[in-house]
Amino acid sequence: MDDSMIFLGLGIITMLLMAVGVIVARRYGKLGNRDYRVIFVLGISLFPVGMVLDNPVLSILGIVYMIWALVNRDKWGKPHKESYSDSQAI
């Protein structure tokens, strides 16, 4: 069997499992609110990775995530304050 068919089958199975997970989570109310701060950080991370790997799709996705998060800046999660003793733990 061709390798591309194996990967296509695995991709379809993965997508179906993800869809079932989202449906079950919505039904039981387990989906939380989006934290747009995390989406912004993801965008900041994807943009340079796409540039280094010479992959314009990752760079564009990073820009889209950054813009999406900045548009929804009023919905950003609160930053977690780290205590001094936690930051000095060895």
Secondary structure, DSSP 8 states (H G I E B T S, - for coil): --HHHHHHHHHHHHHHHHHHHHHHHHHTT------HHHHHHHHHHHHHHHHHTT-HHHHHHHHHHHHHHHHTGGG--------HHHHT--
